[in-house]
Amino acid sequence: MIVILLMVAFTTWYAVSDKLAPYTDRGTVGGYVAQVAPRISGQVVDVHVEDNTIVQEGDLLFELDPRPFQIAVEQAEVDLEQATQSINASSASLIAAQAKVSQARANLENARTSDARFQSLAQRGIAPRTQADASRAELAVAKAQVEAAEADLTSAEAELGITGANNPRIKAAQLKLEKAQLDLIYARVVAPTLGVVTNLHLAIGQYVNAGSPGLTFIDGRGAWITADMRENQLADIKTGDKAGLLFDAVPGHIFTGTVHSVGWGIDTGRTTSGGLLQNEPETRWFEPARRIPVRIELDGDLSDWPRPVKVGAKVTVVIYTSGEQNPSAWIATGLHRVQSLLSYLY
């Protein structure tokens, strides 16, 4: 009778908790991961970082041999000078103005990418609003620098006269020079944001092609938790629900988080034959439950993120769908606390 009563109590709690305090030990830490690749092809002449190095935005990661690109810039300058000499005009100011435009456009592209990330992080509460405002201000400055550089270029073109500025040879030479200058800038690959370099497999002397990943970069400005919940646990989960988070890397401590969103679909892995879906083979008596990802944000800002926790780390999650001030939540919290202590052992 005691065994039967315990089984009934366990089954009842199992069913109730799935609605009021759904639990899963299949949580994973996610983060923004990028494969950093050069925009141009070339031979690696220097690597400035090591595996698992923390870098700041703009830090130099590695360099490609700049000599071919320097030669291309010099050749383009000569071509532009020859084109301008054909109409008895000086090209020195035009070359300098074109170089400023190329550099300003490269800076604007980096500022626009950085601002998009900061605005996204600020909307989810991961980054403070002040950083988002500062990023937006940096983007405005970069745009102003491009406008100023383009104005200087227009002024330099005007000095050549109407015929010179619209001369097809000069236009073609300018575009060739701009491309050569950008290629020379891109020979130095820098960190896009604050983050960590990992999976580094570059070596001096190695030849890398444009778009071929040279290292993996983990963005240090944002992370989240993905909890795989069974379908019958999703009925009452909604955005804004509070969650208890237990990281295996930080045993004995329960963190708090907030449900950000519930995934809209998963891949069932069904195959096709002849354009039609195939039936899934029945290899089990009981088909395992399907699980849908639930995204959870850690409460607080980025500085509150526990340092021992890495991307891909395991997380145990309890979501309080009916609030934290009720008997089911108290029981779930107590069990979660016990598990946090046991995590010291496993």
Secondary structure, 3 states (H helix, E strand, C coil): CHHHHHHHHHHHHHHHHHHHCCEEEEEEEEEEEEEECCCCCEEEEEECCCCCEEECCCCEEEEECCHHHHHHHHHHHHHHHHHHHCCCCCCHHHHHHHHHHHHHHHHHHHHHHHHHHHHHHHHCCCCCHHHHHHHHHHHHHHHHHHHHHHHHHHHHHHHCHHHHHCCHHHHHHHHHHHHHHHHHHHCEEECCCCEEEECCCCCCCCEECCCCCCEEEEEEEEEEEEEEEEHHHCCCCCCCCEEEEEECCCCCCCEEEEEEEECCCCCCCCCEECCEECCCCCCCCCCCCCEEEEEEEECCCHHHCCCCCCCCCEEEEEEECCCCCCHHHHHHHHHHHHHHHHCCCC
